[in-house]
Amino acid sequence: MSNFGDELKKVLLAGIGAVAVTAEKSSQMIETLVKKGELTVEQGKILNEELKNNIKESFSKTAEPAEEKKDDMTEKLESMSAEELEELKKKIQDIENNK
């Protein structure tokens, strides 16, 4: 079951990467608008700060529920009977085989 934790970690890291790329691209877009004169430098700075704050809020909202879900999932797995665990293992194996 340690693979489950590794997979969850990969999903969280992918989400963090997506947020980082989005932030970088958004900053580049703001800089481009400032250079074109469609935004003033001051407006660009304000938008950039708002973007950083929104990303921080989104990340904190995402990270905490993921940890709670992991804890809930661990509790459910620990309370499963041997038959239920075996059935789950078969389903996971089927999913892996279909990749």
N, C-alpha and C positions, 0 to 999 in steps of 0.2 A: 504494500500500500504506500510505500515511500515514493513510488512513481507518481502517485496522485499529487503529493506535495510538490514534486518537481514540475509536474505539468501545470499546476496552479501558479507556481512561481513564474513559469514561462509566459503564461497568459498575462500576469500582472506586469512583467517586464515589457511585453509587447504593447500593452496599454500605455505604459510610461513612455516608451519610444514613440508611439503615435502622438502623444501629447507634446513631446519635445519637438518632433518634426512639424507639427501644426503651429507651435509657437514660433519656431524659426521661420517658417514660410510666411506667417502673418506679419512678423517683424519686417521681413524683406519687402512685403507688399506695402506696408506703411512707409518704409523708406523710399520706395519707388514713387509713391504718391506725393511724398514731400518733394522729391527731386523734380517731379513734373509740375510742381506748383499747385497741385489740386488740394493739398493740405499745407497748412503752415507748419513750421518746425514745432511750434508749441502744441498744435493739435496732434501732431504725430507723437510727441512725447506723452501726451495725455492718453491717447489710444493705446500706446504701447504699455503704459502702466495698468490701464484697465484690463488689457489682455493678460498681463502677468497675473493680476489678482484673480481673474476668472479661471485661469489655468490652475492656480494654487487651490482655489475652492473646489474645482472639479476633481482634482486629484485627491484631495482629502476626503471628498464625498465617496469616491470610488474605492480608495484603499481600505477604509474602515469597514464598509459592508462586505468586501471580499474576505477580510479576516474573519468576520462573523460567520459568513457562509462556510468558510473552511472549518471553523469550530463546530458548526451545526452538522456539517457533513461527517466530520470525525465522530461526533456523538452518535449519529445514525448508523455509521459503519460498525461502531463498537457494540451497538445494541442489536445488530442483525444476527439471526440464527445461522448455523453452519449451512443449511440449505439455501437460505437467502444470499449468503455470501458466494456460494458456489454458482448460483444463478447469475448474480452480478458479474462474476468473473467470466462466465460464458458470454454474456452480453458484451463485455469489454473486449474479449478476444474476437468476437464476431466483428465488432467495429474496427479493430486493428487489422483484421484480415481483409476487410473491404476497402482499405485505404489504397 
